[in-house]
Structures are given as structure tokens and as C-alpha cells.
């Protein structure tokens, strides 16, 4: 029972983190100015997009299961 609660908490945390990273990568891709003090080119914004997607999908699977 305690293990299930930990999985759901960790899954929710990963889901929220994944959404935040995806939003950052989308804003960085669309913006020509620095985002949150970071200068990110269009191609460099692909990496946070992929990491955010992995976090989001993993978190959703942990919450669902």
C-alpha cells in the first residue's frame, strides 16, 4: 500500500515536471529573446522537449498504474 502511494506521488511529480519542461521548450523555441535568462537556439530546444516528453509519459504511466 505504501509503495503504491509513493508511485502515485512520484508519478505526479514527474508529470508536473514534464509539463513545466515542455512549456519551457515551447517558449524557448518560439522566442528570439533569452528565456529565464537562458539563450536557447531553435535546435537546442529539442533536447528539453524530448526530456519533458519522457518525464510526462513516465509520470502518467506511474499515476495510471
Backbone torsions as a table, in degrees:
resi	resn	phi	psi	omega
1	UNK	NA	-44.2	-179.9
2	UNK	-66.7	-35.0	178.4
3	UNK	-64.6	-37.5	179.2
4	UNK	-66.6	-40.7	178.2
5	UNK	-64.6	-38.8	178.5
6	UNK	-65.4	-41.1	178.5
7	UNK	-63.0	-42.3	179.8
8	UNK	-66.7	-41.5	178.2
9	UNK	-64.2	-47.3	-179.5
10	UNK	-65.1	-38.0	177.2
11	UNK	-64.5	-41.7	177.7
12	UNK	-65.2	-40.3	178.0
13	UNK	-62.7	-45.6	178.4
14	UNK	-64.9	-37.1	178.8
15	UNK	-64.0	-46.6	179.3
16	UNK	-64.4	-42.6	178.2
17	UNK	-63.6	-40.7	178.7
18	UNK	-63.1	-41.7	178.3
19	UNK	-64.1	-42.2	179.9
20	UNK	-63.7	-43.3	-179.7
21	UNK	-68.5	-37.9	176.7
22	UNK	-63.8	-43.0	177.2
23	UNK	-62.3	-42.0	177.6
24	UNK	-60.3	-45.2	-177.5
25	UNK	-67.4	-36.3	177.6
26	UNK	-66.8	-43.5	178.4
27	UNK	-65.4	-40.8	179.0
28	UNK	-65.4	-35.9	179.4
29	UNK	-68.2	-39.5	-176.0
30	UNK	-85.0	-15.1	-174.4
31	UNK	-100.3	143.4	174.3
32	UNK	-94.8	-13.6	-179.7
33	UNK	-94.9	164.3	175.6
34	UNK	-61.3	141.1	179.4
35	UNK	-111.2	122.4	-177.3
36	UNK	53.5	34.6	179.1
37	UNK	81.6	3.2	-179.6
38	UNK	-110.8	130.9	174.8
39	UNK	-92.2	113.8	-175.8
40	UNK	-122.4	125.8	177.6
41	UNK	-78.2	173.0	-178.8
42	UNK	-61.9	-42.4	-178.5
43	UNK	-74.8	-30.3	178.1
44	UNK	-71.7	-19.5	179.4
45	UNK	-78.3	-6.6	177.8
46	UNK	-70.5	-36.9	-177.4
47	UNK	-63.6	-50.4	176.3
48	UNK	-62.6	-30.8	177.7
49	UNK	-63.4	-44.6	179.7
50	UNK	-67.1	-41.8	179.3
51	UNK	-64.7	-43.5	178.2
52	UNK	-63.3	-37.7	177.7
53	UNK	-64.4	-42.6	178.8
54	UNK	-63.7	-45.1	178.8
55	UNK	-61.0	-45.2	-177.8
56	UNK	-63.1	-47.9	-178.8
57	UNK	-66.2	-40.2	178.1
58	UNK	-65.2	-42.9	179.4
59	UNK	-64.2	-41.3	179.4
60	UNK	-65.0	-40.2	178.6
61	UNK	-66.1	-36.4	178.2
62	UNK	-70.1	-38.7	179.1
63	UNK	-69.7	-39.8	-177.6
64	UNK	-68.5	-36.8	-174.5
65	UNK	-88.4	NA	NA
